[in-house]
């Protein structure tokens, strides 16, 4: 039964359909039941969504971005005309806009690959080691305000974080300057996990890999997410781990060697439960490397294809 509080399922869905798509997506945060009902009974059209692949450049190679257009129908991928250097890193993509970290130019670039328009944003006024780390940034969109925001967590893993820096673009709120969003006492960040923005909220992992912290792009409040400890082995230095977006939910991917098969395997975990529920980490996928390469990792930060089902 998809009803709620005595309201029949069909009536509940009819009410949800009267709510515009942007605020309706915010209602997914109420609880797991609401999230599942909205996802399954009021899905948003995604016919325009395309797969973007960004490959990082190394010595002698250039960073490149490719859009895969309807490959199942015999279409071909096409390369985007971006900046041709080896020091460009993808920060995020949202509604067709790309946000990239350009180390050589010491800036962040938000570009529309269709029109070619680009906005260059100076790096934040933090210590160079902090602002030079691509994993300390995230790019997101807040559906209620219509604003795009770049988030920077000035992380030095031996220190606490006093504030998170935010740069706003669009929606009548372009700040043209970085602002501080104060963080509660004891805040920290583990850069190896990176930062991921989902439904207008940015997430990162604390230094001890025990907790998740968040920044709401609407009111720019930093908070600790109430959740159990992350199921990661310590010390973590031996395993690549990264936060990821798993069909609109916070998750993380962890790659570890598998002694039985001599190949790496990647586990994808998702944080289940809403604001009014007890949250828990659930393993959704276990992927074993195959082919000639003994170690393979998931393309991050987004894992959004297919349905998520629990795995042993």
N, C-alpha and C positions, 0 to 999 in steps of 0.2 A: 504494500500500500504506500503510495507516494503522497498521501495527504499529510496534514500537519495540524495538531491541536484540535482535532475534531472536524476540521475542514476537509471535505472530500477531495480526493486526488485531482480530479478534473477541475474543480473550482480553484484549488491551490495553483495549478498550472496556469489557469486562465488569468488569475491575478498577476502571476509573474510575467506573463506575456504582455500585460498592459504597462509594465515598467520598461523604460528605455534601456537599451543594451548596456550602456556604460554603468549606470547605478545598479542594474540587475547583476552584473558581474561582481560588484562589491558585496552583494548579499550572499555570495558563495562563502564568505568568511564567517557567517553566522554559526554554522555547524556542518558536519559531514552530510547529514540528510539533505539540507538545503543545497549544498554544493553538488551532490550527485543528481538531485532533481533538476537543477538548472542546467547542468552539463548534458543530461540525457533527454530531458523533455523540452528544453528551450535552447537548443544549440544555436550558436551564431554561425552564419555562413562564412566559410573559409575558402571559397572558390578562388579568391585572388592570392592566396598564400603560396609562396614559392620557396624552394630550398636554396639557401645561400651558403656557399662553401668558401671559407677564407683560409688560405694557406700562408703561414708565416715564412718570411724570407730568412735565409741564413747567409753565411759568407758566400759571395758569388751568386746568390739567388735573390729574386725579388719577391716581395709579398704580393699575392694575387687574390682576387675575389671573383668567384664564378656563380652565376645564377643558373639553376637547373630548371628549364622550362618544359614541363609536361613530357618528361622522358618516356613515360609509359605509352605515349601516343606517337612515339617516333621523333619527338622534338630533340633539339640539341641544346647543350649548355652554352652559355655565352659569358665572356669575360667582361667585367666592368672596367671602365676607364678610370682608374684611380691613380694614386701617386706611386711611381715606380722606384721604390727603394727597398732595402732589406730591413729597415728599422721601423716599419709600420706594423702596429698590432691592433687587432679588432677589440674594441671595448664592448660593443653591443649593437644591436639593430632593433628598430622599433618602427612599425608603420611605414616601412620602406626607407627610413633614414638610417644611415650608418654612422657610428661614432668610432673613431680610430685614434689611437695614441701614436703621435709622430715624434719619435725620439730625436731625430736629426733637427727638426724644427722647434723642438721644445714646446709643443702645443698639442691640443686635442682638436680634431676636425670632425664636425657634424656635416655630412654631405647628403644631398639628394642625387643618387646616381642617374635618375631620369632627366632632371633639368640641368645637372652639373653644378648647381648652386652649393657652395660650401661656406660654413661659418667656422672660423678659427678661434679657439678659446685658449688663452694663455694658461699654462700650468698653474696650479694653486701656489700661494706663497708659503710653502712648507719646506722643511729640510729636503735637500736634493734627493737623498736616498729614498725618502718617502714618495715624493711626487714622480720619481723616475721609474716606479714599479707599475707596469700595466695592470697587474692583478689588484691594485688598490683602487681601481675605478669601476664604475658601473653606469649604464645609461638606461633610463627608463621613462615611461609615460604614465601620467596620472589621469585616468579617464574622466574623473569628476571635474578637474580644473582645466583639462586640455593642455597642460604644461609638460614639456620635456625637461628632464633634469639629469645633470651629470653629478654623480656622487663620488666623493673621494674620502677614503678612510686613511688618515695619515698614520700608518702603522709602523712602529718600531717595536719588534716583538718582545723587547725587554722592558718596554714602558707601557703605562696606561694611556688610554685615549681620552683627551679632555673634550674634544668636539669632532664632529664629522663635518666636512665641507661640502656645500651644495651650490651648484650653478644652474640657474633657471633659464630656459628658452621657451618662447611661445606662450600662447594663451593670455597675452597681455601682461605677462609677468617676467619678461626678459630682464635679468638683473644686471648683466654685464659686469659682474663681480662675484667673487666667491663669498658665501656667507657661512658663519659657524652655526651648526646645530648642536647645542650642548649635549654631552653624553653623561649618563649617570656615573657615579664613582665606581671604580673597579672595572670600567669598560676596557676591552682590549680586542685584538684582531690577530688571527692566524692567516698570514697572506697566502699560504700554500693552498688554501681552500678557495681563494678568490672571493668575489662578490657577485651575487645574482639578484636581479630585480624582477619581481613577479606581481602582477596586478597592482602596480603602484606602490610596492613596498620592496626596499632593498634589504638583503640579508647577508650576514657574514658570520664567521665562527670565531669564538674567543680563543685567546692564546693557548689555553690548556685543552682545547678541542673538546670541551665538555658542554658548552652551551651555544645557542644561536642568538645573535642580536639582530635588531631590525631598525630601519629608518622608514617611517611613513612619508612618502613624497608629498602628501597633502598638507599635514600640519608640521612636518619636519621634526617629529619627535623620535628620539632614540630610546629604545627599550630592549629589555631582555625577553626573549620568547620563552614562555613556560613550556619546557619539554624535557624528556629524560636525556641522560648523557648519550652522546653520539656513539654508535657501535663501531668505533675504529680502534685498531690495535695501537698500543703505545710501546716504544716510541714510534711516532709516525714517519720519521725521516726515511724509512725504507719503502713506503708505499705512496704512489701518487694519488692524491684525493682532491676532489673539486666539487664545490656546490653546483647544482644544476637545476634546471626547470623541467620537471617531469609532468607534462600535461597540466600546467597551471599550479603545481604543488612544489613545495621546497623539497629537494632531494640532494643526494650527493653520490658521486661515482668514485669507487675505489678500485684500483688495479693492483693485483698482487700475483706473485708467481704461484703456479700450481705444480707441486712436486710429482704428483701422480702421472700427469700427462706431459710434464716438461714444458708447459706453455702457460702464459699468463691468463688469468681470468679477471673479469671486471664485475663487481657487484654494484647494483644500483639500489639505493635505499630511499624511501619516501617518508616524510613526516606526516602522519595521519592524525585526524582529529581537528575540530574547530575551536573557536574561542571558549565555547561552553562545554567542551569535552576534554577528557583526559587524553593527552597526545601520546603517540607511540611511534617508534621507528619500525617500518615494515620493509622487508626485502622484496623488491619487485622483480628484479632480473638478476640472473647470473650468466654472463656471457663468456664463453671459452674461446681463446684465440685459435684461429685455424689458418691453413695455408702454409706458406714457406716461412712466415715470420713467427717466431716464438713469443713475441710480445706485441700486443696490439691494445690500443686504448680507444675509448669512445670519443668521437668528436664533441667537444664541449664549447660553450656551457649549456646547450639545450638538448634535452632528450625528450622529444615531443611526439614521436611517431608511434602509433599503435596504442593499444590499451595496456594498462598496468595491472598485472595479476601477481598475487603473492607467490613467491618461490620458496622452497625449503632452504 
